[in-house]
Amino acid sequence: KTGNHGDDGEPFFRDDPDLSGKFSPGRMSAISAASFFLLGTALLCLDNTIHGWLRPSQWLAAGALLIALTALCGYAYGVESLRAGVSNSSQMALHTSLSVLAAGAGILLARPDQGFMKMLTGPTLGGGLARRMIPAAFVIPFAVGWLRLEGERAGYYGAPLGVCLMAGATALLFIFLSWRGAITLDRVESAMRTAETQYQSLLEFAPVALVVVDGAGTIVRINRQAEGLFGYPRDEALGQKVELLIPERFREGHPGLREGFFKDPSVRPMGAGMKLFARRKNGEEFPAEISLGPLRTSEGLLVTAAVADMTARERSEAEILRLNAGLEGRVRQRTAQLETANKELESFSYSVSHDLRAPLRHIDGFVDMLRKKTEGTLDEKGGHYLDVISDSARQMGRLIDDLLAFSHVGRTEMRRGCIDMDRLAREVIAEAERDLNGRDVQFEAGPLPQVEGDLAMIRLALVNLVSNAVKYTRPRARAEIKLDCDSSGAEQVFCVKDNGVGFDKKYVNKLFGVFQRLHGPEEFEGTGIGLANVQRIVHRHGGRVWAEGELDKGAAFYFTLPKIME
């Protein structure tokens, strides 16, 4: 109240004079209040469930929708009692009924995958039929009844004829909808029969034995491969418990495993960490691999078991193990023999080295003694003979040293580590510069990457290549030797290039052989073992080695090393 606005003390919002004598005049209608109460309660229990599937919010929202639809019918048919619900009560406004209709539909669609809405919105055949028939069940009687009523009011026909027309029109429309539904069901059934036929064909002609079992453990389908594997004819196996195909010692625990699968139906691949066995009709057991997969059909949830006989594979594996054991034994024996041979070879090498060095020292020593004794009496030709003997002895000594180094590279155990090739190249170049004896040699070493390998071996390979470049550039007034690397590919490609005398390309395959030399000892000293050493070292590191060159145009020697794995 706002005070005295007149002698009667009316409220701020005046009541309609036509509402005098009504129950609670000027207030919300009883059915509107009931609708909002249902909607509010539905929102409060939107995510509550009963027995895991019944959702009270959906049923409360459906009640509010029914009240709103009833009020709409009252407006369409002009029946006040449908709009009020309670005698002498205010009526539900048209816009209120539309609002309740929208709110109720929103609550139902808030959880479309739960409760009875799961069927209505789902992709199943029942859901599609419900979405087609339920709206028709509301709309058709409503629309036909309204048309009948309007026809009667206009005087086109009387009540009996109107009832007949209404019944006939409703029947015809529902017959049409039923016929459309029947056509759809027929198509679906035809597709299901086709799918069933295809499934039976796939089952029958599958390359493995297939057994289909229901939740009770009863065999409902098998294919011909299963008949052959287990020895049971189809008529004899169907209807039997699947434990028939399981060894007796495992039957007791199998029902529990089956129940566990049906509680959590998912694909279980073959060989899931267990060694399984199956049983044939004659009682023979055999190792098996079994893959399980759920199969949802009109009969309910089934499980398809694919069974493979592992007898032949286990025999093959046993034979492989036996052969491997024999091979390992032979490998160990061969390894022991090789180790023994290597030790004997190493002992022989040092023995030969000692035995060969002693005569060479004697030759060189006696040549010096003879030269001193005959000093002044020996002519020039005799002195030349003594020089040749002394040089040959020293050359023989160097050859023995190189042979021992070559043999040592093949037998030494590799000690891999990270090698800074940039630093190693500078050290090798510094050593080479100390023996230049005043020659003009220009070294150039580009940035070189790090590699993985045996430092001592890689140093020896680089020393041999740089020494070769220094030796074969001796005729040049200004020698140029370059070391660089290409890291753009899958491996590091190193190159030692010079502007020396080069070599004939047709003899390139002889460069890395032992004792293979393309220049005579009177031109360039050497034993013909250095490049062979380089090749052996690079091969032991998993790399490659090759050379390019032309006569009197220099040469380039390449070798590869693996990149460091990050």
Disulfide bonds with the S-S distance in Angstrom:
none
